[in-house]
Amino acid sequence: MDTRKRQLIRFGLLSLGIYFLWLGVYENWLGPDHRLDTELSNNIAAGSALTLRLIGFDAGTASQHIVTIAGQQVVAVWPPCNGLVLYALFTGFVLAFPGPAKSKLWFIPIGIAAIYLINILRVAALALNHVYARGSVDFNHHYTFTFIVYAFILLLWGLWVRRFTQPAV
């Protein structure tokens, strides 16, 4: 079997293993406990409200996970949209794809921080979308901003592949 085929099989098996590990950990401990999802949702909402305040909007939070503008509730951050699964997906890809372990130790946290920041910007943009063009919020939430976030993660993966992996011999 040639090197490329072995690497592809290795990547596939590692990806599946990491996915099932994540699924088991999340479904058995993290998900049912709700603390991590709740804290992350609250944190994303607070970061989005802060971002909006920094650009001049009267923003805050209600019930900790709901972003408000001028006292009006505009966006709720629930577990599927808090980014936790995206962090796991990104991490799993980088761990499964060949590359130096030392580079993975710093690239994964920086990538997660970048995804976290783009998610804060996404929620802030959705809050503004709710105020200024309410009719397009559902479309933008499910398509536009989902595409932007996944495209950003794809760019991070591309950076990892181009900069830190060795071509197959």
Chimera marker file (.cmm) of the C-alpha trace (Angstrom):
<marker_set name="trace">
<marker id="1" x="0.000" y="0.000" z="0.000" r="1" g="1" b="0" radius="0.5"/>
<marker id="2" x="1.426" y="3.394" z="-0.910" r="1" g="1" b="0" radius="0.5"/>
<marker id="3" x="2.173" y="6.130" z="1.636" r="1" g="1" b="0" radius="0.5"/>
<marker id="4" x="-0.709" y="8.407" z="0.647" r="1" g="1" b="0" radius="0.5"/>
<marker id="5" x="-3.252" y="5.629" z="1.020" r="1" g="1" b="0" radius="0.5"/>
<marker id="6" x="-1.866" y="4.662" z="4.451" r="1" g="1" b="0" radius="0.5"/>
<marker id="7" x="-1.990" y="8.312" z="5.561" r="1" g="1" b="0" radius="0.5"/>
<marker id="8" x="-5.582" y="8.643" z="4.366" r="1" g="1" b="0" radius="0.5"/>
<marker id="9" x="-6.629" y="5.472" z="6.188" r="1" g="1" b="0" radius="0.5"/>
<marker id="10" x="-4.777" y="6.648" z="9.320" r="1" g="1" b="0" radius="0.5"/>
<marker id="11" x="-6.498" y="10.041" z="9.143" r="1" g="1" b="0" radius="0.5"/>
<marker id="12" x="-9.919" y="8.431" z="8.652" r="1" g="1" b="0" radius="0.5"/>
<marker id="13" x="-9.491" y="5.988" z="11.523" r="1" g="1" b="0" radius="0.5"/>
<marker id="14" x="-8.115" y="8.660" z="13.858" r="1" g="1" b="0" radius="0.5"/>
<marker id="15" x="-10.935" y="11.021" z="12.916" r="1" g="1" b="0" radius="0.5"/>
<marker id="16" x="-13.542" y="8.364" z="13.643" r="1" g="1" b="0" radius="0.5"/>
<marker id="17" x="-11.853" y="7.448" z="16.916" r="1" g="1" b="0" radius="0.5"/>
<marker id="18" x="-11.684" y="11.071" z="18.049" r="1" g="1" b="0" radius="0.5"/>
<marker id="19" x="-15.314" y="11.610" z="16.996" r="1" g="1" b="0" radius="0.5"/>
<marker id="20" x="-16.539" y="8.615" z="18.987" r="1" g="1" b="0" radius="0.5"/>
<marker id="21" x="-14.398" y="9.635" z="21.968" r="1" g="1" b="0" radius="0.5"/>
<marker id="22" x="-15.890" y="13.150" z="21.848" r="1" g="1" b="0" radius="0.5"/>
<marker id="23" x="-19.400" y="11.744" z="21.423" r="1" g="1" b="0" radius="0.5"/>
<marker id="24" x="-18.941" y="9.441" z="24.415" r="1" g="1" b="0" radius="0.5"/>
<marker id="25" x="-17.489" y="12.155" z="26.651" r="1" g="1" b="0" radius="0.5"/>
<marker id="26" x="-20.120" y="14.703" z="25.628" r="1" g="1" b="0" radius="0.5"/>
<marker id="27" x="-23.134" y="12.399" z="25.772" r="1" g="1" b="0" radius="0.5"/>
<marker id="28" x="-22.136" y="10.793" z="29.071" r="1" g="1" b="0" radius="0.5"/>
<marker id="29" x="-20.623" y="13.665" z="31.069" r="1" g="1" b="0" radius="0.5"/>
<marker id="30" x="-20.551" y="17.117" z="29.514" r="1" g="1" b="0" radius="0.5"/>
<marker id="31" x="-23.991" y="17.236" z="27.890" r="1" g="1" b="0" radius="0.5"/>
<marker id="32" x="-26.134" y="15.852" z="30.711" r="1" g="1" b="0" radius="0.5"/>
<marker id="33" x="-24.320" y="18.006" z="33.274" r="1" g="1" b="0" radius="0.5"/>
<marker id="34" x="-25.134" y="21.212" z="31.298" r="1" g="1" b="0" radius="0.5"/>
<marker id="35" x="-22.549" y="23.302" z="33.177" r="1" g="1" b="0" radius="0.5"/>
<marker id="36" x="-20.034" y="23.622" z="30.341" r="1" g="1" b="0" radius="0.5"/>
<marker id="37" x="-22.708" y="24.408" z="27.733" r="1" g="1" b="0" radius="0.5"/>
<marker id="38" x="-24.413" y="26.879" z="30.067" r="1" g="1" b="0" radius="0.5"/>
<marker id="39" x="-21.210" y="28.704" z="30.939" r="1" g="1" b="0" radius="0.5"/>
<marker id="40" x="-20.080" y="28.838" z="27.327" r="1" g="1" b="0" radius="0.5"/>
<marker id="41" x="-23.491" y="30.101" z="26.148" r="1" g="1" b="0" radius="0.5"/>
<marker id="42" x="-23.485" y="32.777" z="28.863" r="1" g="1" b="0" radius="0.5"/>
<marker id="43" x="-19.925" y="33.737" z="27.973" r="1" g="1" b="0" radius="0.5"/>
<marker id="44" x="-20.650" y="34.043" z="24.243" r="1" g="1" b="0" radius="0.5"/>
<marker id="45" x="-23.718" y="36.208" z="25.000" r="1" g="1" b="0" radius="0.5"/>
<marker id="46" x="-21.694" y="38.432" z="27.362" r="1" g="1" b="0" radius="0.5"/>
<marker id="47" x="-18.867" y="38.753" z="24.821" r="1" g="1" b="0" radius="0.5"/>
<marker id="48" x="-21.330" y="39.658" z="22.084" r="1" g="1" b="0" radius="0.5"/>
<marker id="49" x="-22.992" y="42.284" z="24.299" r="1" g="1" b="0" radius="0.5"/>
<marker id="50" x="-19.569" y="43.724" z="25.139" r="1" g="1" b="0" radius="0.5"/>
<marker id="51" x="-18.680" y="43.855" z="21.450" r="1" g="1" b="0" radius="0.5"/>
<marker id="52" x="-21.910" y="45.713" z="20.717" r="1" g="1" b="0" radius="0.5"/>
<marker id="53" x="-21.252" y="48.163" z="23.564" r="1" g="1" b="0" radius="0.5"/>
<marker id="54" x="-17.739" y="48.787" z="22.214" r="1" g="1" b="0" radius="0.5"/>
<marker id="55" x="-19.215" y="49.902" z="18.898" r="1" g="1" b="0" radius="0.5"/>
<marker id="56" x="-21.790" y="52.151" z="20.568" r="1" g="1" b="0" radius="0.5"/>
<marker id="57" x="-24.935" y="50.088" z="21.133" r="1" g="1" b="0" radius="0.5"/>
<marker id="58" x="-26.847" y="49.912" z="24.411" r="1" g="1" b="0" radius="0.5"/>
<marker id="59" x="-26.346" y="46.172" z="24.762" r="1" g="1" b="0" radius="0.5"/>
<marker id="60" x="-26.448" y="43.776" z="27.676" r="1" g="1" b="0" radius="0.5"/>
<marker id="61" x="-27.649" y="40.328" z="28.631" r="1" g="1" b="0" radius="0.5"/>
<marker id="62" x="-30.839" y="38.948" z="30.124" r="1" g="1" b="0" radius="0.5"/>
<marker id="63" x="-30.967" y="35.532" z="31.738" r="1" g="1" b="0" radius="0.5"/>
<marker id="64" x="-27.212" y="35.497" z="31.015" r="1" g="1" b="0" radius="0.5"/>
<marker id="65" x="-27.529" y="33.740" z="27.639" r="1" g="1" b="0" radius="0.5"/>
<marker id="66" x="-29.755" y="36.330" z="25.929" r="1" g="1" b="0" radius="0.5"/>
<marker id="67" x="-28.272" y="39.388" z="24.227" r="1" g="1" b="0" radius="0.5"/>
<marker id="68" x="-30.287" y="42.591" z="24.540" r="1" g="1" b="0" radius="0.5"/>
<marker id="69" x="-30.130" y="45.867" z="22.663" r="1" g="1" b="0" radius="0.5"/>
<marker id="70" x="-31.858" y="48.861" z="24.266" r="1" g="1" b="0" radius="0.5"/>
<marker id="71" x="-33.529" y="46.464" z="26.703" r="1" g="1" b="0" radius="0.5"/>
<marker id="72" x="-35.043" y="44.346" z="23.907" r="1" g="1" b="0" radius="0.5"/>
<marker id="73" x="-34.134" y="40.654" z="23.847" r="1" g="1" b="0" radius="0.5"/>
<marker id="74" x="-32.663" y="39.997" z="20.413" r="1" g="1" b="0" radius="0.5"/>
<marker id="75" x="-30.591" y="36.784" z="20.423" r="1" g="1" b="0" radius="0.5"/>
<marker id="76" x="-30.493" y="33.742" z="22.685" r="1" g="1" b="0" radius="0.5"/>
<marker id="77" x="-27.323" y="31.643" z="22.690" r="1" g="1" b="0" radius="0.5"/>
<marker id="78" x="-28.236" y="27.989" z="23.188" r="1" g="1" b="0" radius="0.5"/>
<marker id="79" x="-25.843" y="25.019" z="23.326" r="1" g="1" b="0" radius="0.5"/>
<marker id="80" x="-25.936" y="24.143" z="19.622" r="1" g="1" b="0" radius="0.5"/>
<marker id="81" x="-24.759" y="27.687" z="18.800" r="1" g="1" b="0" radius="0.5"/>
<marker id="82" x="-22.209" y="28.260" z="21.565" r="1" g="1" b="0" radius="0.5"/>
<marker id="83" x="-19.365" y="26.789" z="19.515" r="1" g="1" b="0" radius="0.5"/>
<marker id="84" x="-18.461" y="23.804" z="21.707" r="1" g="1" b="0" radius="0.5"/>
<marker id="85" x="-18.985" y="21.307" z="18.887" r="1" g="1" b="0" radius="0.5"/>
<marker id="86" x="-16.940" y="23.526" z="16.551" r="1" g="1" b="0" radius="0.5"/>
<marker id="87" x="-14.018" y="23.526" z="18.993" r="1" g="1" b="0" radius="0.5"/>
<marker id="88" x="-14.191" y="19.730" z="19.160" r="1" g="1" b="0" radius="0.5"/>
<marker id="89" x="-14.439" y="19.412" z="15.373" r="1" g="1" b="0" radius="0.5"/>
<marker id="90" x="-11.474" y="21.705" z="14.805" r="1" g="1" b="0" radius="0.5"/>
<marker id="91" x="-9.400" y="19.987" z="17.492" r="1" g="1" b="0" radius="0.5"/>
<marker id="92" x="-10.209" y="16.531" z="16.159" r="1" g="1" b="0" radius="0.5"/>
<marker id="93" x="-9.133" y="17.450" z="12.659" r="1" g="1" b="0" radius="0.5"/>
<marker id="94" x="-5.820" y="18.916" z="13.781" r="1" g="1" b="0" radius="0.5"/>
<marker id="95" x="-5.131" y="15.957" z="16.076" r="1" g="1" b="0" radius="0.5"/>
<marker id="96" x="-5.953" y="13.429" z="13.367" r="1" g="1" b="0" radius="0.5"/>
<marker id="97" x="-4.042" y="15.161" z="10.582" r="1" g="1" b="0" radius="0.5"/>
<marker id="98" x="-0.279" y="14.567" z="10.498" r="1" g="1" b="0" radius="0.5"/>
<marker id="99" x="1.905" y="17.286" z="11.920" r="1" g="1" b="0" radius="0.5"/>
<marker id="100" x="4.340" y="18.028" z="14.715" r="1" g="1" b="0" radius="0.5"/>
<marker id="101" x="2.876" y="17.517" z="18.207" r="1" g="1" b="0" radius="0.5"/>
<marker id="102" x="4.665" y="20.641" z="19.428" r="1" g="1" b="0" radius="0.5"/>
<marker id="103" x="2.872" y="22.729" z="16.793" r="1" g="1" b="0" radius="0.5"/>
<marker id="104" x="-0.469" y="21.136" z="17.688" r="1" g="1" b="0" radius="0.5"/>
<marker id="105" x="0.019" y="22.246" z="21.310" r="1" g="1" b="0" radius="0.5"/>
<marker id="106" x="-0.125" y="25.914" z="20.340" r="1" g="1" b="0" radius="0.5"/>
<marker id="107" x="-2.156" y="25.769" z="17.092" r="1" g="1" b="0" radius="0.5"/>
<marker id="108" x="-5.203" y="24.124" z="18.682" r="1" g="1" b="0" radius="0.5"/>
<marker id="109" x="-5.662" y="26.713" z="21.489" r="1" g="1" b="0" radius="0.5"/>
<marker id="110" x="-5.084" y="29.615" z="19.084" r="1" g="1" b="0" radius="0.5"/>
<marker id="111" x="-7.565" y="28.091" z="16.617" r="1" g="1" b="0" radius="0.5"/>
<marker id="112" x="-10.167" y="27.590" z="19.349" r="1" g="1" b="0" radius="0.5"/>
<marker id="113" x="-9.669" y="31.217" z="20.478" r="1" g="1" b="0" radius="0.5"/>
<marker id="114" x="-10.132" y="32.409" z="16.883" r="1" g="1" b="0" radius="0.5"/>
<marker id="115" x="-13.315" y="30.326" z="16.482" r="1" g="1" b="0" radius="0.5"/>
<marker id="116" x="-14.545" y="31.689" z="19.826" r="1" g="1" b="0" radius="0.5"/>
<marker id="117" x="-13.994" y="35.271" z="18.622" r="1" g="1" b="0" radius="0.5"/>
<marker id="118" x="-15.713" y="34.684" z="15.281" r="1" g="1" b="0" radius="0.5"/>
<marker id="119" x="-18.657" y="33.172" z="17.156" r="1" g="1" b="0" radius="0.5"/>
<marker id="120" x="-18.910" y="36.282" z="19.342" r="1" g="1" b="0" radius="0.5"/>
<marker id="121" x="-18.925" y="38.421" z="16.196" r="1" g="1" b="0" radius="0.5"/>
<marker id="122" x="-21.554" y="36.130" z="14.643" r="1" g="1" b="0" radius="0.5"/>
<marker id="123" x="-23.891" y="36.504" z="17.622" r="1" g="1" b="0" radius="0.5"/>
<marker id="124" x="-23.343" y="40.284" z="17.732" r="1" g="1" b="0" radius="0.5"/>
<marker id="125" x="-24.130" y="40.500" z="14.001" r="1" g="1" b="0" radius="0.5"/>
<marker id="126" x="-27.273" y="38.411" z="14.498" r="1" g="1" b="0" radius="0.5"/>
<marker id="127" x="-28.338" y="40.786" z="17.282" r="1" g="1" b="0" radius="0.5"/>
<marker id="128" x="-27.960" y="43.756" z="14.939" r="1" g="1" b="0" radius="0.5"/>
<marker id="129" x="-29.707" y="41.770" z="12.203" r="1" g="1" b="0" radius="0.5"/>
<marker id="130" x="-32.635" y="41.263" z="14.593" r="1" g="1" b="0" radius="0.5"/>
<marker id="131" x="-32.897" y="44.994" z="15.249" r="1" g="1" b="0" radius="0.5"/>
<marker id="132" x="-32.456" y="46.258" z="11.684" r="1" g="1" b="0" radius="0.5"/>
<marker id="133" x="-33.747" y="43.469" z="9.422" r="1" g="1" b="0" radius="0.5"/>
<marker id="134" x="-35.711" y="41.075" z="11.589" r="1" g="1" b="0" radius="0.5"/>
<marker id="135" x="-37.194" y="39.173" z="8.646" r="1" g="1" b="0" radius="0.5"/>
<marker id="136" x="-33.799" y="37.857" z="7.534" r="1" g="1" b="0" radius="0.5"/>
<marker id="137" x="-32.563" y="36.625" z="10.924" r="1" g="1" b="0" radius="0.5"/>
<marker id="138" x="-33.620" y="33.015" z="10.443" r="1" g="1" b="0" radius="0.5"/>
<marker id="139" x="-31.982" y="32.776" z="7.020" r="1" g="1" b="0" radius="0.5"/>
<marker id="140" x="-28.791" y="34.488" z="8.191" r="1" g="1" b="0" radius="0.5"/>
<marker id="141" x="-28.599" y="32.346" z="11.315" r="1" g="1" b="0" radius="0.5"/>
<marker id="142" x="-29.018" y="29.061" z="9.480" r="1" g="1" b="0" radius="0.5"/>
<marker id="143" x="-27.150" y="29.828" z="6.270" r="1" g="1" b="0" radius="0.5"/>
<marker id="144" x="-25.109" y="33.023" z="6.015" r="1" g="1" b="0" radius="0.5"/>
<marker id="145" x="-23.371" y="32.956" z="9.374" r="1" g="1" b="0" radius="0.5"/>
<marker id="146" x="-23.092" y="29.176" z="9.429" r="1" g="1" b="0" radius="0.5"/>
<marker id="147" x="-21.306" y="29.363" z="6.077" r="1" g="1" b="0" radius="0.5"/>
<marker id="148" x="-19.001" y="32.123" z="7.363" r="1" g="1" b="0" radius="0.5"/>
<marker id="149" x="-18.045" y="30.217" z="10.519" r="1" g="1" b="0" radius="0.5"/>
<marker id="150" x="-17.442" y="26.926" z="8.707" r="1" g="1" b="0" radius="0.5"/>
<marker id="151" x="-15.481" y="28.710" z="5.968" r="1" g="1" b="0" radius="0.5"/>
<marker id="152" x="-13.329" y="30.274" z="8.682" r="1" g="1" b="0" radius="0.5"/>
<marker id="153" x="-12.686" y="26.852" z="10.239" r="1" g="1" b="0" radius="0.5"/>
<marker id="154" x="-11.851" y="25.495" z="6.774" r="1" g="1" b="0" radius="0.5"/>
<marker id="155" x="-9.319" y="28.317" z="6.368" r="1" g="1" b="0" radius="0.5"/>
<marker id="156" x="-7.745" y="27.390" z="9.722" r="1" g="1" b="0" radius="0.5"/>
<marker id="157" x="-7.534" y="23.760" z="8.618" r="1" g="1" b="0" radius="0.5"/>
<marker id="158" x="-6.013" y="24.856" z="5.324" r="1" g="1" b="0" radius="0.5"/>
<marker id="159" x="-3.420" y="26.849" z="7.234" r="1" g="1" b="0" radius="0.5"/>
<marker id="160" x="-2.625" y="23.761" z="9.310" r="1" g="1" b="0" radius="0.5"/>
<marker id="161" x="-2.286" y="21.554" z="6.252" r="1" g="1" b="0" radius="0.5"/>
<marker id="162" x="-0.155" y="24.035" z="4.264" r="1" g="1" b="0" radius="0.5"/>
<marker id="163" x="2.140" y="25.127" z="7.078" r="1" g="1" b="0" radius="0.5"/>
<marker id="164" x="2.581" y="22.151" z="9.373" r="1" g="1" b="0" radius="0.5"/>
<marker id="165" x="2.248" y="18.908" z="7.451" r="1" g="1" b="0" radius="0.5"/>
<marker id="166" x="4.829" y="17.155" z="5.395" r="1" g="1" b="0" radius="0.5"/>
<marker id="167" x="3.952" y="16.002" z="1.871" r="1" g="1" b="0" radius="0.5"/>
<marker id="168" x="3.697" y="12.252" z="1.396" r="1" g="1" b="0" radius="0.5"/>
<marker id="169" x="6.833" y="10.713" z="-0.104" r="1" g="1" b="0" radius="0.5"/>
<link id1="1" id2="2" r="1" g="1" b="0" radius="0.2"/>
<link id1="2" id2="3" r="1" g="1" b="0" radius="0.2"/>
<link id1="3" id2="4" r="1" g="1" b="0" radius="0.2"/>
<link id1="4" id2="5" r="1" g="1" b="0" radius="0.2"/>
<link id1="5" id2="6" r="1" g="1" b="0" radius="0.2"/>
<link id1="6" id2="7" r="1" g="1" b="0" radius="0.2"/>
<link id1="7" id2="8" r="1" g="1" b="0" radius="0.2"/>
<link id1="8" id2="9" r="1" g="1" b="0" radius="0.2"/>
<link id1="9" id2="10" r="1" g="1" b="0" radius="0.2"/>
<link id1="10" id2="11" r="1" g="1" b="0" radius="0.2"/>
<link id1="11" id2="12" r="1" g="1" b="0" radius="0.2"/>
<link id1="12" id2="13" r="1" g="1" b="0" radius="0.2"/>
<link id1="13" id2="14" r="1" g="1" b="0" radius="0.2"/>
<link id1="14" id2="15" r="1" g="1" b="0" radius="0.2"/>
<link id1="15" id2="16" r="1" g="1" b="0" radius="0.2"/>
<link id1="16" id2="17" r="1" g="1" b="0" radius="0.2"/>
<link id1="17" id2="18" r="1" g="1" b="0" radius="0.2"/>
<link id1="18" id2="19" r="1" g="1" b="0" radius="0.2"/>
<link id1="19" id2="20" r="1" g="1" b="0" radius="0.2"/>
<link id1="20" id2="21" r="1" g="1" b="0" radius="0.2"/>
<link id1="21" id2="22" r="1" g="1" b="0" radius="0.2"/>
<link id1="22" id2="23" r="1" g="1" b="0" radius="0.2"/>
<link id1="23" id2="24" r="1" g="1" b="0" radius="0.2"/>
<link id1="24" id2="25" r="1" g="1" b="0" radius="0.2"/>
<link id1="25" id2="26" r="1" g="1" b="0" radius="0.2"/>
<link id1="26" id2="27" r="1" g="1" b="0" radius="0.2"/>
<link id1="27" id2="28" r="1" g="1" b="0" radius="0.2"/>
<link id1="28" id2="29" r="1" g="1" b="0" radius="0.2"/>
<link id1="29" id2="30" r="1" g="1" b="0" radius="0.2"/>
<link id1="30" id2="31" r="1" g="1" b="0" radius="0.2"/>
<link id1="31" id2="32" r="1" g="1" b="0" radius="0.2"/>
<link id1="32" id2="33" r="1" g="1" b="0" radius="0.2"/>
<link id1="33" id2="34" r="1" g="1" b="0" radius="0.2"/>
<link id1="34" id2="35" r="1" g="1" b="0" radius="0.2"/>
<link id1="35" id2="36" r="1" g="1" b="0" radius="0.2"/>
<link id1="36" id2="37" r="1" g="1" b="0" radius="0.2"/>
<link id1="37" id2="38" r="1" g="1" b="0" radius="0.2"/>
<link id1="38" id2="39" r="1" g="1" b="0" radius="0.2"/>
<link id1="39" id2="40" r="1" g="1" b="0" radius="0.2"/>
<link id1="40" id2="41" r="1" g="1" b="0" radius="0.2"/>
<link id1="41" id2="42" r="1" g="1" b="0" radius="0.2"/>
<link id1="42" id2="43" r="1" g="1" b="0" radius="0.2"/>
<link id1="43" id2="44" r="1" g="1" b="0" radius="0.2"/>
<link id1="44" id2="45" r="1" g="1" b="0" radius="0.2"/>
<link id1="45" id2="46" r="1" g="1" b="0" radius="0.2"/>
<link id1="46" id2="47" r="1" g="1" b="0" radius="0.2"/>
<link id1="47" id2="48" r="1" g="1" b="0" radius="0.2"/>
<link id1="48" id2="49" r="1" g="1" b="0" radius="0.2"/>
<link id1="49" id2="50" r="1" g="1" b="0" radius="0.2"/>
<link id1="50" id2="51" r="1" g="1" b="0" radius="0.2"/>
<link id1="51" id2="52" r="1" g="1" b="0" radius="0.2"/>
<link id1="52" id2="53" r="1" g="1" b="0" radius="0.2"/>
<link id1="53" id2="54" r="1" g="1" b="0" radius="0.2"/>
<link id1="54" id2="55" r="1" g="1" b="0" radius="0.2"/>
<link id1="55" id2="56" r="1" g="1" b="0" radius="0.2"/>
<link id1="56" id2="57" r="1" g="1" b="0" radius="0.2"/>
<link id1="57" id2="58" r="1" g="1" b="0" radius="0.2"/>
<link id1="58" id2="59" r="1" g="1" b="0" radius="0.2"/>
<link id1="59" id2="60" r="1" g="1" b="0" radius="0.2"/>
<link id1="60" id2="61" r="1" g="1" b="0" radius="0.2"/>
<link id1="61" id2="62" r="1" g="1" b="0" radius="0.2"/>
<link id1="62" id2="63" r="1" g="1" b="0" radius="0.2"/>
<link id1="63" id2="64" r="1" g="1" b="0" radius="0.2"/>
<link id1="64" id2="65" r="1" g="1" b="0" radius="0.2"/>
<link id1="65" id2="66" r="1" g="1" b="0" radius="0.2"/>
<link id1="66" id2="67" r="1" g="1" b="0" radius="0.2"/>
<link id1="67" id2="68" r="1" g="1" b="0" radius="0.2"/>
<link id1="68" id2="69" r="1" g="1" b="0" radius="0.2"/>
<link id1="69" id2="70" r="1" g="1" b="0" radius="0.2"/>
<link id1="70" id2="71" r="1" g="1" b="0" radius="0.2"/>
<link id1="71" id2="72" r="1" g="1" b="0" radius="0.2"/>
<link id1="72" id2="73" r="1" g="1" b="0" radius="0.2"/>
<link id1="73" id2="74" r="1" g="1" b="0" radius="0.2"/>
<link id1="74" id2="75" r="1" g="1" b="0" radius="0.2"/>
<link id1="75" id2="76" r="1" g="1" b="0" radius="0.2"/>
<link id1="76" id2="77" r="1" g="1" b="0" radius="0.2"/>
<link id1="77" id2="78" r="1" g="1" b="0" radius="0.2"/>
<link id1="78" id2="79" r="1" g="1" b="0" radius="0.2"/>
<link id1="79" id2="80" r="1" g="1" b="0" radius="0.2"/>
<link id1="80" id2="81" r="1" g="1" b="0" radius="0.2"/>
<link id1="81" id2="82" r="1" g="1" b="0" radius="0.2"/>
<link id1="82" id2="83" r="1" g="1" b="0" radius="0.2"/>
<link id1="83" id2="84" r="1" g="1" b="0" radius="0.2"/>
<link id1="84" id2="85" r="1" g="1" b="0" radius="0.2"/>
<link id1="85" id2="86" r="1" g="1" b="0" radius="0.2"/>
<link id1="86" id2="87" r="1" g="1" b="0" radius="0.2"/>
<link id1="87" id2="88" r="1" g="1" b="0" radius="0.2"/>
<link id1="88" id2="89" r="1" g="1" b="0" radius="0.2"/>
<link id1="89" id2="90" r="1" g="1" b="0" radius="0.2"/>
<link id1="90" id2="91" r="1" g="1" b="0" radius="0.2"/>
<link id1="91" id2="92" r="1" g="1" b="0" radius="0.2"/>
<link id1="92" id2="93" r="1" g="1" b="0" radius="0.2"/>
<link id1="93" id2="94" r="1" g="1" b="0" radius="0.2"/>
<link id1="94" id2="95" r="1" g="1" b="0" radius="0.2"/>
<link id1="95" id2="96" r="1" g="1" b="0" radius="0.2"/>
<link id1="96" id2="97" r="1" g="1" b="0" radius="0.2"/>
<link id1="97" id2="98" r="1" g="1" b="0" radius="0.2"/>
<link id1="98" id2="99" r="1" g="1" b="0" radius="0.2"/>
<link id1="99" id2="100" r="1" g="1" b="0" radius="0.2"/>
<link id1="100" id2="101" r="1" g="1" b="0" radius="0.2"/>
<link id1="101" id2="102" r="1" g="1" b="0" radius="0.2"/>
<link id1="102" id2="103" r="1" g="1" b="0" radius="0.2"/>
<link id1="103" id2="104" r="1" g="1" b="0" radius="0.2"/>
<link id1="104" id2="105" r="1" g="1" b="0" radius="0.2"/>
<link id1="105" id2="106" r="1" g="1" b="0" radius="0.2"/>
<link id1="106" id2="107" r="1" g="1" b="0" radius="0.2"/>
<link id1="107" id2="108" r="1" g="1" b="0" radius="0.2"/>
<link id1="108" id2="109" r="1" g="1" b="0" radius="0.2"/>
<link id1="109" id2="110" r="1" g="1" b="0" radius="0.2"/>
<link id1="110" id2="111" r="1" g="1" b="0" radius="0.2"/>
<link id1="111" id2="112" r="1" g="1" b="0" radius="0.2"/>
<link id1="112" id2="113" r="1" g="1" b="0" radius="0.2"/>
<link id1="113" id2="114" r="1" g="1" b="0" radius="0.2"/>
<link id1="114" id2="115" r="1" g="1" b="0" radius="0.2"/>
<link id1="115" id2="116" r="1" g="1" b="0" radius="0.2"/>
<link id1="116" id2="117" r="1" g="1" b="0" radius="0.2"/>
<link id1="117" id2="118" r="1" g="1" b="0" radius="0.2"/>
<link id1="118" id2="119" r="1" g="1" b="0" radius="0.2"/>
<link id1="119" id2="120" r="1" g="1" b="0" radius="0.2"/>
<link id1="120" id2="121" r="1" g="1" b="0" radius="0.2"/>
<link id1="121" id2="122" r="1" g="1" b="0" radius="0.2"/>
<link id1="122" id2="123" r="1" g="1" b="0" radius="0.2"/>
<link id1="123" id2="124" r="1" g="1" b="0" radius="0.2"/>
<link id1="124" id2="125" r="1" g="1" b="0" radius="0.2"/>
<link id1="125" id2="126" r="1" g="1" b="0" radius="0.2"/>
<link id1="126" id2="127" r="1" g="1" b="0" radius="0.2"/>
<link id1="127" id2="128" r="1" g="1" b="0" radius="0.2"/>
<link id1="128" id2="129" r="1" g="1" b="0" radius="0.2"/>
<link id1="129" id2="130" r="1" g="1" b="0" radius="0.2"/>
<link id1="130" id2="131" r="1" g="1" b="0" radius="0.2"/>
<link id1="131" id2="132" r="1" g="1" b="0" radius="0.2"/>
<link id1="132" id2="133" r="1" g="1" b="0" radius="0.2"/>
<link id1="133" id2="134" r="1" g="1" b="0" radius="0.2"/>
<link id1="134" id2="135" r="1" g="1" b="0" radius="0.2"/>
<link id1="135" id2="136" r="1" g="1" b="0" radius="0.2"/>
<link id1="136" id2="137" r="1" g="1" b="0" radius="0.2"/>
<link id1="137" id2="138" r="1" g="1" b="0" radius="0.2"/>
<link id1="138" id2="139" r="1" g="1" b="0" radius="0.2"/>
<link id1="139" id2="140" r="1" g="1" b="0" radius="0.2"/>
<link id1="140" id2="141" r="1" g="1" b="0" radius="0.2"/>
<link id1="141" id2="142" r="1" g="1" b="0" radius="0.2"/>
<link id1="142" id2="143" r="1" g="1" b="0" radius="0.2"/>
<link id1="143" id2="144" r="1" g="1" b="0" radius="0.2"/>
<link id1="144" id2="145" r="1" g="1" b="0" radius="0.2"/>
<link id1="145" id2="146" r="1" g="1" b="0" radius="0.2"/>
<link id1="146" id2="147" r="1" g="1" b="0" radius="0.2"/>
<link id1="147" id2="148" r="1" g="1" b="0" radius="0.2"/>
<link id1="148" id2="149" r="1" g="1" b="0" radius="0.2"/>
<link id1="149" id2="150" r="1" g="1" b="0" radius="0.2"/>
<link id1="150" id2="151" r="1" g="1" b="0" radius="0.2"/>
<link id1="151" id2="152" r="1" g="1" b="0" radius="0.2"/>
<link id1="152" id2="153" r="1" g="1" b="0" radius="0.2"/>
<link id1="153" id2="154" r="1" g="1" b="0" radius="0.2"/>
<link id1="154" id2="155" r="1" g="1" b="0" radius="0.2"/>
<link id1="155" id2="156" r="1" g="1" b="0" radius="0.2"/>
<link id1="156" id2="157" r="1" g="1" b="0" radius="0.2"/>
<link id1="157" id2="158" r="1" g="1" b="0" radius="0.2"/>
<link id1="158" id2="159" r="1" g="1" b="0" radius="0.2"/>
<link id1="159" id2="160" r="1" g="1" b="0" radius="0.2"/>
<link id1="160" id2="161" r="1" g="1" b="0" radius="0.2"/>
<link id1="161" id2="162" r="1" g="1" b="0" radius="0.2"/>
<link id1="162" id2="163" r="1" g="1" b="0" radius="0.2"/>
<link id1="163" id2="164" r="1" g="1" b="0" radius="0.2"/>
<link id1="164" id2="165" r="1" g="1" b="0" radius="0.2"/>
<link id1="165" id2="166" r="1" g="1" b="0" radius="0.2"/>
<link id1="166" id2="167" r="1" g="1" b="0" radius="0.2"/>
<link id1="167" id2="168" r="1" g="1" b="0" radius="0.2"/>
<link id1="168" id2="169" r="1" g="1" b="0" radius="0.2"/>
</marker_set>
